[in-house]
Structure formats: structure tokens, C-alpha cells
Amino acid sequence: MEISGRPRRALGGFLAALMAGAGLVALAPQAAAATSGTDVAPSSWVQTDSRTPHAAMTSGTRARIGAWRDDQGQHHIGKTYFTFDISRVADVTVFKATLWLKEAAANDCSVARATEVWSARPEGPIAWATQPAELTRLDYSQRYLPCVAGSIRVDTSDEVRAALAAGRKTLTIAVRISEEHQGDAAYGRALSTSPVLSVEHNSPPSTPTNLRYSLRDLTCGDARPIARGDVTVEASLTDPDGELGLTARMALWPVDDPATRHEVVASVHNGTATATFPVDLLRHDATFAWAVRGEDGHVAGEWSQPCTFHTDYIAPAKPGVASQVYPENPPHPGSGGVGVPGEFTFTAGGSTDVVAYVYGSTHLNQRVQADGPGNSATITLTPTTNGPTDLIVRSVDAAGNQSEQVLYRYWVRSSDTHPWVTAEPAMIGETFPVRFHSNQPGAVTFTYRFAGGPDTTVDVGPDGTTEVLLRVTDPSLPYASLELWTTAADGTTSGVRTTYVDVLLGEPYITITPNYAPIGSNHTILLEPGMPGVVSYTYTVDGGEPVEVAADADGRAQTTFRSTTPGSHEIAVFSTTADGVQSGTWWETFVTDGMAPDVTSAEYPRSGSGSGPGTFRFESRLTGTTEFRYTLNGVEGTVPAVDGVGTLAFTPTAPGAHTLWVRAVTGDGLVSGQTYHPFTVTG
């Protein structure tokens, strides 16, 4: 029966990247040996008895070895056999096996220990009359062992390995008193029937999976080629023995010359191995394969299935750029205008493998796919500023190679056509006026987009203005965005004006009385409106379940809250109007005194030391205390309270540091905060 599997990894360092001329690239040398541990309890045990030679004892917590006399004075001699199921470690490499025996009693501590441990080979049921052969006596050190040893260490490494090599799934250990003293009752002992066989072993790493490229838009087996540059690869890798000390060996080779093989040894972090094959190992227009295997310092796992990729180092030709609305380098005063969209067409310049174009005004931070390999792409740009404007464009082929850049400069006609807005701060839920002012000659309509809503178009008034009524009901918008532009009769649009309207979220006012009180106290919570028409309030305390209370005719509400936990608490409140509009949320805090009891002791003061029996006095500050709950060195208990006072007698059983935690409990189940009382027992 297996008790536990304990990862036990030896630590090792990692060295810097190193390229070797023999074709080996070592990024992280193999770390120190990695092993796991498995503790195995006996699958069965047998105690034999010379008095009953054909029977055996197989239950209980103690087993005798050597001689003893029973209540009638009859003489007995016993041996004990423990059988362990070692099939759990049958398919791994065993490094060390240790048997940990536990003694339960000794007949006479004045005589030297004569206990012997043997490997045994049962051929059938074990009894005194059918004792199995004792094969090898196993040595153990008696140095520093007390009379009754709670832990005797016996090396069983050779026996476990030999049993597994012979195909056996069990190992039997015999424990006896030596032949010389076997019949002498003074040497007799009792063993615990729960020894442990601790096996240190190693399993090979798993076969790597999920091979991938970490810095490229490419998957394993993708037919698209790879541009010139280092190739960083990743794989998923695990080890039954844990990750510490686990490494991944990554191999790269040209498909047309497998003998030219390069390997990278990489560390593994969180189940992922990452390594980089330098560009110097690659060449243009070639197919390469790579694969991965795990290594743990003792054994290597299986190689993964290989991934392949093809290289392409030839960049495409410069692209062509053209626009009718914004031609390149136009004469003064330029063309188009702020807010006037224009199409720009990119062409491949004769390269048949162009798949995309990257572009931008200062950085190539935008991308557009071509209509097909070697085809063009069209984008639309709408200037937001007037004057000279740069457009930088590069072609991109299927491998990711980029062409030389093209700088396309155009001039946006200077004209400030942005409309503007006047508005006062608005209360949430209430309709408020906003006035639009046009600044574009011939503007006939305003189009606005409020708080991320739909585009809405209204006519421009005779004086160039229009007033609209808007309303905000979202309590998460303290500032509501407003985008506004105008359109002339010929369809020309102005620049877009983006502004924000201040929204008063109408958060309620909160008054908590008292703000600081003992545990179990009732706190009065007064809620007052921060906006008109409030009919209810919803509040939570410390993020708990929401509670709704109705408001009175003045929009006010009052409720109570009984605090039963010590510390700082937070109440969050929002209000709601009759038509369902919610205010913003407001927070207030209040503090509950846990009323932790006072703990004193003349013999063992707090953080002090003492010896011998002592008494702890518990005094509660909490009215109605009926008992005290304490935890002393991890053991829980209670003592009654009389007039708020309780006492705990203490007799130490071991020296050293001790901890005492105490809480007071009232008759109605209220539990105070806890008091920590550390102390030290000397002697």
C-alpha cells in the first residue's frame, strides 16, 4: 500500500549560452540528479510464536520478537515478518531504499540490543513451523539509539533492486533476536506494526508535445516559409519526478543533410522549454527539422515527432502607393481637409509573394492583408490635423520578410472645421440641454455619438447652432463622451470634436452611529439622497449579500446593522429612483472592537518563561460571557466563565516555545476577538 509520493529534487545551476564547434549548443547544462520518493507501508505482517507453531498473528499494533513469558509463565519465542508491495516502483530506476523500523517496547533495557533484520523469501504461509529462508542479514547502526527506538534505519537498497530485477512485486523482511539470545526473555522486544519502506527513484521525462514557434505567426508543419533571423521554439514537457533539474534537448538539422545536426539544452519552466536556434545555423531556401526530448540527469525520455519549416531570405520589392484624394506632394494649399476621408492603394511592385502591407505615420503599427498573393490592398485614412503628413509603407511576403520602406508625403488642406459644444454638468437620470455650434462653411447637419451610443443626426439651425436634450443613466459614467461633427450639402464632413460632459452621479450620504463600537453592538445607518426622487437604497457590508431598504417621503432611510466580527468594515450604498435610475456608489467604514479577553499568568507571563505547573487567568471584556475557547499548542478546549473570569491550569510536558490563543463566548453565541499569549517552558 503506497502512503505518499514525495518529490525530492537536487538543486543545480544553469550556465550561460555556449556554442560549441562540434555542433552542440548548450544553453543550460544538465542540472543535478532529480529523484522522487515513495513511502510504502506493509501490505501484510505476520508474528510467529513457538508456543503455537502452526498459527500466526496478523492484527494489532504491536508484534513481538525474541522470548517472553505469558501470564501462566509459559515461555514463547517469536519472529516478525513484514511484506511490502514494491510494484509501485517496478518500472522506475531505484537509487536507494530505506526500511524505517519502530520499536514499541523492550523487556529489559539493561541488556544490549540483539535485534537482527534479514531479507526473507516466503514459499507459502508463514508460521513458526514454516519459517521462510533468511537470506541476507541487513546491517543497521545502533549509535545514539535509545532503549526503545522510535526510528531504526536499515538500508534495503540491494534487496529492493534484486527483487525488482527478478520480477518479484513484493519484498519480505524478517525481524528477530539473534540465535545467541533468542531464547532469553531479557532480550525480547516489541515492534510497531507500521514500519515504512522509503524508496528514492527516478522516472524518465514524458515525450514532449505541443511543439511551436514562440515569436512567429507559424505553427508546427505550417507550409509558410520563415524569414531570415533566429528561430525561437517551444515545447511542453513534464516529468513524473517534478520540474527541478529537468531539461530539454532540442535538435535541429537540415532535411537534406541530417548529419549536420545541432542541439540545444534548455531549462524547463512551468512545463515549457524554450530555446533559440541562431540564424547562423540556417540558410536560404532550405527545409529544416527539429525535435525535442526531456532529460533529468539520470535518463532521457523519448524524442518528439519532428517539426519542419522552410526558409526564405529574399525580401519583396518596394510597394507602390497612390491616392486620388491625397496625391503625393501636391501643390499649395494641399488637398482634402481635416475630417475628409481618402483612400490609399498599395501595390506589390511586381513581387508575386506579397501577402500584406504594414504602414503608419511614424511607426509601422498597422497592417492590411493583400487581396491575394502579389495583389494590392486599399485603406481609408481620415486626417485629424492639417499640414504635411507622412505615410510609411512596406510590403510583407509569406515568410514575413519586409521590403524597403516607401515614404509617401501628402498635404492636408488647412481649414479648422471642428464644431464645438457648450453644456453644464448633468445630474444622472435627468434630461439636460447641450448646444452644438458649427464651424464648417455650408454645414447642414450635426452628427453626434453620445456615451458610446448610436450616431444621431440633427439639422443645423439658421444661426449655425442646434440644441439637443441628452440623458445619462449609467452610474459608471462620471464623464460621458460626446463626439460631434458636421456635414455640408456636398457630403464633405468637418473634423470630429471629442469632448466630455461632467455627470453628477448623485451618490447617497451615509452616517454610521456609532462609528466605533464593541462587537455585538448595533450600528445605526442613516442614508440620505444625493439626487432627487430616491425611493430606495441598496447596500452591502464587506461585499456581502445586497440589502434593499425603502426611502421615506423625504428620500431618507434608516436601518441597523449588528457587527459580529472584529476589525474594520466597509458599507457600500447606491440609491434608486422610481423610474429605476441608480446613483453612483458611495462607501463609508466603521470599526468593531473585538473585545478580546485579557490573559494573564503569574507563572507564565506573555512572551516570558517559567517552569512547573501554572495557571492562566482569562478575563472577558464582553458582557454576558459564559465560556472561553482556547487553543494551547494546537489543542482546542473550553473553560467556563464566572462573572466574566475563567482559569486554565497548565502542567508542562515538554520544554520550549508554547502558544495560547483565547476567545470569549457569550450565551447567545457571540465570539470575541482572540488574544495571543506566547510563552516558553524552561527546564
N, C-alpha and C positions, 0 to 999 in steps of 0.2 A: 504494500500500500504506500503510495507516494504522499509525503507530507507537504513538501514545498519545492519549488524550483527557484533558486536564488542566483540572479546574475552576479558574477564576480569577474569584473574586467580588470586586467592590469593596465596601468597608465603608460603612455608612450608619447614621445614628442614628434612633431612634424617639421621637416626641414623645408627650406625654400626650393623653388622650382629649379630643376637641373636638367640640362640637355646633354646626353651622352653621345659620343661619336659612334658608338656601336648600334645606334638606332633605338636606344631606350631613353625615354623622357620620364624622369622621376619627379613628380610634384610633391608627393608625401610618402617617405619611406614607410615600410610596414611597421605598425605600432607594436608594442609588446604583446605577449601572448594573451589571448582572450579566452576565457573559460566561463562555464556556468556551473552551478552547484545544485544537486538534487539530494534531499534528505529522504531516506526510506525507512519506514517503521517495519517491524517484523510482520510478515504475513501470517506467521504462526510461531508458537513457542511450546516447548514440552519440558516438564520437570520429571525425571525418573526417580524411583525410590527402591532401594534394595529390599525393603520390607515387603513391597508389592511389586515383584519383578516383572509382571506382565501387564501392569496398569501404568498410566501416566497422568499427570496433572497438566491441564491446558488452560485454566482460567484463574483469575485473580491478579493481584498487583505485585505479588512477591513470588520468587522462585528460589528454592534452597540449593546450595552446593555444599559438598562435604558432609560431615557427620552431625547428627543431633539426636537427642533422646526425647521421646514423646512424654505425655502425661503419665503413662504407665511405666516409664523407664525403659521402653524398648529402643534399641539402637537402630538408626536409619543412616543410610548414605545416599546422597543424591547428586545428580548432574543435571545441568540445564542446557537446552539446545534452542537456538534462535534461527529461524529460517527467513531469509529476506528475498523478496521478489525483485530481481535486478533486470527484468525485461525492459524497464523504462530506459536503461542506458545501453541496451543491446546494440543499437545502431549508431553509437557515437564513440568518440575516442576518449577512453578513460585515462586521466592523468594520475589521480590519487583517490583512494578510498580509505575512509577512517571509520572505525567502529567506536562509538561512544557508549560505554557501559556505565550503569548507575547502580551503586550498592545501596541496599536498604537497611542492612543490619549486619553486625559481626558478633559471633558468640563470645569472643574473648579478645579484647584489644591489646592484651599483654603479649600475645604471640605474633610473630611476623606473618604478613600476608603470604599465603601459599596458593593463591588463585592462578590457574592456568587457562589460557584461551587457545583453542585448537580449531582448525578447519576440519569439517567432517563431511562424509559422503553417505547419507542415508540410502538404504536399499529398500526400505519399507517402513512400516510404523516403528516409532522409536519407543522403547521401554528399557528397563534395566536389563532384562534378559535379551533384548535385541538392540544392543547399543551399536550405532554406526561406527565405522572405522574412523579413528582420529588420525588425520593425515599430516598436518603441519602445525607445530606449536608456534604461536604468534607472540612475539615479544612485546612488552609494553614497559614504560618507565614507571617505577614506583616512587620516584623522587617527589617530595613535597605532598604525597598523597596522605590525607588524614586517615584515621582508623576506618571510618565509613565514608568512602569517596563518592561524591555526587557526580564525578565525571572521570572516567578512566579511558584514555585514548589508546586505541590499538590500530596499528597500520594494517589494513587488509587489501592494499592496492594489488599485490600479486595475485591474491586469491580471487578477487573480482575479475581481473583481466583473464586469468586462466579459465575461470568458469565460463565467461562470455566466449572466449576463443574455442572452447569445447562445445559450444552451442547450448550450454545449460542456462536456464532462465532463473534459477534460484541459487542461493549460497547459504549453507548451513554452518553455524558457528557453535562449537561446544565450549561451555564454561564449567570448570571443575576445580577441585582441590587436588594438588599433586598426589601421586601414588604414595609417597612417603608419609603424608599427613592425612590422607583421605579418610581414614577411619577414626581420627582423633577429633572429638567434638569441639575441642577448643579452637580448631581452625575453620570450623564451619561458618558460612556466611549466607546472607540472603540478598538476592539481586532484584532490582526493579524489572518488571516485565516489559518496559518500554524503552529499550536501547534504541539508538539511531545509527544507521549506516549512512554516512555523508560521502557522496561521490562527486568529485570535481571532474568535469568532462567538457568536451567541445563538439559542436556540430558544424558542418560546412555551411557557408552562406547560401542563401537562396539564389536561384538563377535570375539575373537582372531582368526587369521588364520596363515597359514604357520608355523605350529609348527615344530621345527627342533632341531638338536643337533649341538652346535657350535664348539665343539673341537673334534668331532669324525667323521669318514667317515661312517656315518649312516644316514638314512632318516627315517621319521615317518612311522612306520609299517614295516620296514626292518626286515627280518627274521633272519639276522645275530645277534649273541649274543654280549653282551658288556662285556669287561674285567673289572677286579677289578679297582676301582677308583671312584672319584667324577664324577657325571654326570651333565654337564652344558647344559641347554636347553634354547631355544629362541622362541619367538613368535612375530608376527606382530600385533600391537594393535593401534587403533586410537580412538579419542573422538571428537564428534562434537564441544565440548567446548574448544578444544585445549589440548596441552600435559601437560602444567604446572599443577602439582597436580595430574596427572594421575598415577596410579599404577596398577600392575598386580598381582593377586593372583594365584600362581601356586601350584597345589595339586599333591601329589604323594602317591600311595597306592599299596600294593601287590594285584594282581588279585585274589589270593586265600584267602585274608583277607582284604576286603575293609574297615573294621572298623579301621584298623591300618593306619590312614591317616595322612600325614604330609603336611603342607602348607608353602609356601614361599611367602612373599610380596616383590615385586621387583619394582624398579623405571623403568620408560619408557623413552628412549632417541631416538629421531628421528624415532619414530614409532616402536621401537624394545624393548622388555622386555627380560632381561637375568637373570637367576638365576642358582644356583648350588645346587644340592641335594648331601649332603656329603655321602661318601661311607659307613658311619656308619648306614645309613638308609636302606642299601641294603644288600643282602645276595646271596650266590652262588646258581645257578641253580633255579632261581625263575623268574616269569614274573611280571613286574610292569607296571602300567598305570599312565599317568599324563595328566593333563588338565589345562587350563588357563581361567581366566575371568578378565575383567577390572573393576576397582573401581575408583571413582573420589571424594570420600569424602561425597557424598550425596546418591548415588545409585550405585549398582553393575550391570554390564552387564551380558549377558548370558555366561555360561560355553562353552568352545570349545568342539569339539569332542576329545576324549582322544587318546593319542599315547601310544603304548605299546612297551616294549623291554624285552629281556631275558638276564640273567646274566650267565657268565661262568668265574670262577676264577682259573681254573686249567691250568697251563702253559704246553706247549708241551715239549717233550724230547729234549735233545741236538741234533743238527743236525750232520750228518757226512759230511766230506769234503775230496775230493780226486782229484788229478791231475796227468796225465801221464807226461806232460812236466815239471811241477814243483812239484815233490813229496815232502812230508813233511820231514823236517830235513834231506836233502840229505848230503852225504859226500862231502868234499872239492874236486873240486873247485865250486860245485853247478851245476846248470843245466840251460838250455835255455840261455838267454842273453838279454841285452838291445835291445828293439825293436822286440824281439821274442815272439809272442803271445802264450798263453797257456789256455786251457780250465780247469775250476774248476767245479766239480759237487757237489751239496748239496743234501743230503738225509734226510728224515724225522725222522730217528731214531726210527721207529715203531709207531709214532703218526699218527693217521688217519685223524686228522682235520687240519693239517698244510696246509696253502694256499699260503705262501710266505716265503721268506728269506730276512733278512737285513744283509748288510755286509759293510766292509770298512777296511782301513788300520789302522786308529786310531779312527775314528768316524763311527758309523753305519748310513752313509748318503746315501746309495744306497739300492735299493730294487729290487727283481726279483720275479715274480709270479711262483708258482709251476705248473707243468704240469697238475695238478689236485689235489683234496684233498688228502693229505698224500703222494703225489708223489715228485719227485726230480725236480731240476732246474739246468741248466748249464749256466755259464757265461764265457766270454773270457776276460782275462787281458793281457795287453802288458806292461811289465816293462819299465820304463824310466830311472831307476838307477840300478846299480848293488849292490850286497851285500845282507845281511839278510833283508827279507821283511815279515811283519806280515799281516795276513788276519783274521779279526774277523767276526764271523758269528753267527746269532741267527735264530731260527725258529719262525714263527708267525702263530698263529691259526686264525680262522674266527672271533673270538672276539677281536683280537688284542693283546692277551697275547703273550709275548715273552719268549722263553726258556732261560736257562743259556747260556752264550756265549761260543763259541769254539774258541780258538786261534790256528790258523794254520800258522806255520812258514816255509818259504822256502827260498832258497838261489839262487840269480840270478848270473850266471857266470859273472865274472869280465872281461869286454872287451869293450873298448871305440871304437865303430864302427861308430860314427856320422860323416857324411860328413861335409864339411864347404864350405862357399860361399865368393867370392870376387866380389864386384860391386861398381861402383861410383854412386853418386846421379844422378837421371834421370830427364830430363825435360818432363813434361806432353805432351803426344801426339807424342813424339819422340821414335824411337826404340833405345834400349841401350843394350850393351852386359853384360852378367852375367856369371861368370865362376864357375863351380862346381868342387870340389875336393873330391875324395873318400877316405875313411879311413877304409873300410871293406875288409879284405882279400878275394880275389876271386870275388869282386863286378863286375857285368857285365852291370848293368843298373842303371841310376839315375831316380827317380820318384819325380816330384815336383808338388806342388799346389801353384799357384801364385794368390794373391789378391782374395782368395776365389773361384777361378775358378776350372775347372776340373783337375783331375790327368793326368799328361803328362809324358810319359816315353821316355828317350833317352839313347843311348848306352854310356858306359864308354869308353873314348879314351885310346889308348895304354899307355899314360903317367898317367892314372888314373884321367884325367880331361875331362871336356866337356864344351864348351861354347854355350849358347843359347841366342837368341835375344828376349827381352821382351818389352812390351809397356804398359803404363798406360794412360787411357783416362778419368778416373773418377776424377773430381775435388774435391771430398770429401775425397780423399786418400792421405794425406801428407806423410803417411808411408804405403807402400804396403807390406803385409805379404808374406813370402816365406817359405814354408815347404818343406824339401828335405830329402830323404832317398835313400839308395842303396839296391840292391838285388843281392845275389850271385846266381850261377848256380843251387844250390840245393834248391833255394826258400827262403833261410834264409834272413831276412831283417836286416838292421842296425838300430841304433837308429835314431830318427827323429830330424833333425836340424831345428829349427824355428828361422828365422831372419827377418829383415825388411829392405826394400830398401827405402832410402830417395827420395821423389818425389818433384821436384820443380814445384809448381802449376802455375807459370807464371802470378801471379796477376798483373793487369794493374796498372800504376801510374796515380794518379788523382791530378790535380792542379785546385783549385777553386779561381777565382779572380772576385770581392773581397771576402774575407772570412767573412767579417763582413760588412753589408750594411743596409740601411733603407728599410723598407717594400716597395714593388713595384719595387725594383731595379732588374736589370738583372745581373745574375752571369754567367761569362764565365767559362765553364768546359772544361779543356784540358785533353784528355785521351791519354796516351802513352803506347805502348805494353811492357809487361813483358816476352813475348815469341815470337818466330818468326812466320811469316805467318798470322798475325792477319788481318782479313778483316772486322770485325765489333765489336761494343761494345754494351752491353745491360746494361741499368742502371735503377734503381728505386730511387725515392726520398721519404723518410719516409714510405717505404713499399708500395708505390702506384703502379699504373699500369706500367709494364716494357716498356721502350722506347729503340728502337734499332737505332743506328747511324752507318753509313758506315765509314770505315777507309780509309785514303788516301794511296798512294803507299808506304809511309814510315810506315804504320801501325798506324798512328796517327789520331785522330778525335777531333773536337771541336764543342761544342754545347752551348746553353744558356738556363738558367732557370730563370724564374721570380718568386720571392718569394712573396706570398701574405698573408702569415700567420707569426706572430711573433714567436721568440724563436729559439731554436737550431734544425737544420735539419741534416739528415744523407743521404748521397748518397752512394749506393752500386753498384759496377760495376764488370762485368766479360767480357772477350773478347772471340771471337770465330774465329777459323782458317777456311780456305777454305774447309777443309775436315771435318768440324763440331766439332772439338775438342774445348771444353770450358776450359778456365782457371779457377783458383780459384777466389773467390770474394774478392774484397778489399773495404774498407769503408773509407770515409772521412766525416767530419762535417763542416758546416758553420752556421753562426748565423745571424738572421734577427732582426733588431731593429724595434719593433712595432710602434715606433714614437707616443706613447700615448700622448694625449694632456695634457697641464698644466691646472689645475683647481685651481682657487683662489677665495677668498671671504673675504672682509673686515669684514662682519658681522658674518660669519660662517667659520673660518679657519679650515683647515684639522685637525681632531681629537680634535678640540676645541669646544666651546659652545657659544651660543648667544641667542638673543630673538628678536621678532618682525620681520618685513619684511627685506629681504636681497636680494643680487644679487650675482650670481656666474658668473665668467668670464672664458670662455673656450678659450684657445689659442693653435692652432694646430702647430705642427712641420712638418706637412705633406703638401707638395706643392700641390696646386690645391684643397684644402679643400673647399667644398660647404656647408656642414652642419655638425652638431654634433648630435649624437644619445645618449640619456641619459636614465637612469633608476633611478628614485627617489622613494625610498621606494616601489620598485616593480612595479611602474607605468612607462611605457615607453613613450618617447616623443622625439621630434626633435626641434632644433633651427637652423636658417640659419647662415652661416659663411660669414663675410665680411672681406676680406683681412686676412683670417685665424683666425678671432676672432668672438666669439658668446657670448651672455649673456642670463642668465636664471633668471627671477625674482622669488622669493620664499616668500610665506607668510605662516608661520606655522599654522597648525590647531590642533596640539596636541604636548605636551612636550615629551621629551625622546630622545632616540637614533634614528638617521636617517642615511640612506646610499644613496650615489650618485655615479653612475658609468657612465663614459663618454667615447665615442669613436668619432674619427673624420672620415668623409667620403668624398672621392674625387668625382669629377664629373664623373669619369669612374668607380665608384663603389668600389674603394679600401677602405677597412675598417682598421683603425689603431688598435693598442693595446688599452686596456682600462685602465682608471685611476680610482682608488678607492678613494673617498673623504668622509670619515665618519665625522659626526658632531652631536652635541647634542643641542636640543632646551630646554631652561630653561624657568621657569615662568609658 
